[in-house]
Amino acid sequence: MASLRSIKAGLSRSYHSLNTLSSDANSGERLYNRSSEADWIGVDNFRAKNANNNPLAIFKNAMSRVSRGRHQSAKITSILRELDEEWKINEEPKDDEASLFGKPRAASQTSRMPASIAVPPEQASLLGTMPSEGLDDIELRHVQLSTANCRSLSDDGSGGPVQTVATRFGPVTVAVAGNISDPVILTYHDLGLNHVTNFQAFFLYPEMRNVVNNFCIIHVNAVGQEEGAGTLREGYVYPTMDELAETLTCVKNHFHLRTFIGFGVGLGANVLARYAIKYPADVDALVLVNCSSTQAGWIEWGYQKLNIRHLRAGTMTTGTVDYLMWHHFGKQEECNQDLVTVYRQHFEKALNATNLGLLVDSYIRRTDLGIVRELDPNKKKDVQMLRCPILNVTANYSPHVEDTVTFNGRLDPTLSTWMKIQDCGLVIDEQPGKVVEAFRLFLQGQGYAVHSRGIGSRQASLSSANGSASINGSTTSVKDINITENPLIHPTV
């Protein structure tokens, strides 16, 4: 086996021969050029020419060249010293090329790196060493900016075609979405809103669309509160809260409805509750958000009287806008500021102030619902009470939390569930996912089979009760919501 000195000598002779810049072997200056650029070129050429050869054969060839060389020993010693600075030879060979042939000096010790490195095409495409013309097309051709859609309070047609239903209190605008032969959800809006501004975003929520896939949705607007409504005539006597509830009878008869599920917010919740008290057989269930069961207090009455004076004159004052914002959001600084801005702009610019003044006047003149909680089964038939299942919803930032607690205390505990959702004020807009989940369980509790593909009929669901879930019952097929354990949902007390 050749000694280490022989190996170095062979490498030095090969390295020297590759860097020969002149055919004159006796010229020492031209025989070996010491520039760093020539060094790297020589290394590249040496590796390229001997890449596929046996390393031992290369060593033998190099040593044979040294033995035939005519160089002086001093010159060879000088070349080896310089070669030691360029290469580090491992006495214990390894499998890779770097171990056999050594490695070049660190980049900090060389003035110039190799001009090119041989890389397979597959690696080149991954490392980005291929021409950049194709890369730009590959990476950016199908890239599109994705921005969130701005919240709009204008009608996009998703609520269905609008119809006018004649009542003895004036025409009522109704929007119908879905097949009228399917189970019906009837909605009623809050103060300062209509079916578009109050319910459009909620019913377009993806999970809600899946829930109501097989329902017919009927949105009812109070008289003169629909989008683009003209000012009511001078001297028009606006219907009271009980009369607004009576307009629902006209809607029910117009569409030949047998029963429906009511979904109301604020003022709308009060209207639906009045209708359910008077016509209990027509209502399957109620979802009431921020419902008040008592008459207006003195503070509310006095504040609203001041607002009504300006509204009837057709003026939307800052004080009126502030009241409406408080009515819907409560603690505005804690709520979604984008929604707060959108609704404030809507109240300032898009409302018919005169018509709203008449509705507000009717709301502050509301009477008490007159319902009681009767636990004795023998006396229930003789008292006035809500006899359908009720989901009573509020938000922790809402100013109506106490009203919902009072209302819940007057309901039959076997038929009602009170739910307070955290971190929101306008609950169906700020936390629609939680409201949808509770609504889905509530529908299952009424016998509607809620599946990912839609909702089956109530009769079909009742025939397979083992698969249904109840928001008040003890069985449920839904594992991610538990009314008694979820801190965001409080059971009836």
ABEGO torsion letter per residue (X at the ends): XBBAAAAAAAAAAAAAAAABABABAABAAAABBABAAAAAAAAAAAAAAAAABBAAAAAAAAAAAAAABABBAAAAAAAAAAAAAABBBBABBBABAAAAAEBBBBAAABABBBABBBBBAAAAAAAGABBAAAAAAAAAAABBBBBBBBBBABBAGAAEBBBBBBBAAEBBBBBBBEBAABBBBBBBBBBGBBAAAAAAAAAABAAAAAAAAABBBBBBBBBGABBGBBBBBBGBBBBBAAAAAAAAAAAAAAAGBABBBBBBBEAAAAAAAAAAAABAAABABBBBBGBBABBBBAAAAAAAAAAAAAAAAGBBBAAAAAAAAAAAAEBAAABBAAAAAAAAAAAAAABBAAAAAAAAAAAAABBBAGBBBBABAAAAAABBBBABBBBBBBBAABAAAAAAAAAAAABBAAABBBBBBBGBABAAAABAAAAAAAAAAAAAAAGBBBBAAEBBBAAAAAABAAABBBAABABBABAABBAAABAABBBBX
